[in-house]
């Protein structure tokens, strides 16, 4: 599960999306990861935890336009 999504600061700020669209994109991405890699309950639980964390930081970014919240998601 070494798949990475890389966006530059300019890409993020220049193509601001509605919160619902961002959440939908993240949800679809995690669903595809789950379908490809989730062969055990442990992996599914880990993906769920990462997905919730992503939604948290995405919501924080959409409310405050604080790019650091997205960078903290990567850590």
C-alpha positions in Angstrom: 0.0 0.0 0.0 2.7 2.5 -1.0 0.4 4.5 -3.2 0.9 8.3 -2.8 -1.0 11.3 -3.9 1.2 14.4 -4.5 -0.2 17.9 -5.0 1.6 21.1 -5.0 0.4 24.1 -2.9 -0.5 25.9 -6.1 -2.6 23.0 -7.4 -4.5 22.9 -4.1 -5.2 26.6 -3.9 -5.8 27.2 -7.6 -8.5 24.5 -7.9 -10.5 24.9 -4.7 -13.4 22.6 -4.7 -16.6 22.5 -2.7 -16.3 20.6 0.6 -18.8 18.0 -0.6 -16.9 17.4 -3.9 -13.6 17.1 -2.0 -15.1 14.6 0.5 -16.6 12.6 -2.4 -13.2 12.4 -4.2 -11.5 11.3 -1.0 -14.2 8.7 -0.3 -13.9 7.3 -3.8 -10.2 7.1 -3.5 -10.3 5.2 -0.3 -13.0 2.8 -1.7 -10.7 1.9 -4.6 -7.8 1.4 -2.1 -10.0 -0.9 0.0 -11.1 -2.9 -3.0 -7.5 -3.4 -4.1 -5.8 -4.1 -0.8 -8.2 -4.9 2.0 -7.8 -8.6 2.4 -8.0 -8.6 6.1 -10.0 -6.8 8.8 -6.8 -5.2 10.1 -6.2 -3.6 6.8 -9.8 -2.4 6.5 -9.7 -0.9 10.0 -6.4 0.9 9.2 -7.9 2.3 5.9 -11.0 3.5 7.9 -8.8 5.2 10.4 -6.7 7.0 7.7 -9.9 8.0 5.9 -11.4 9.6 9.0 -8.2 11.5 9.6 -8.2 12.7 6.0 -11.8 13.9 6.3 -10.9 15.7 9.5 -8.0 17.6 7.9 -9.9 18.2 4.7 -12.8 19.8 6.6 -10.3 21.9 8.6 -8.7 23.1 5.4 -12.1 23.9 3.7 -13.2 26.0 6.7 -10.0 28.0 7.2 -8.0 27.6 4.0 -5.1 26.6 6.2 -2.8 24.7 4.0 -0.9 23.4 7.0 -3.8 21.2 8.0 -3.4 19.3 4.7 0.3 19.0 5.2 -0.3 17.6 8.7 -2.5 15.0 7.1 0.5 13.7 5.1 2.4 13.0 8.3 
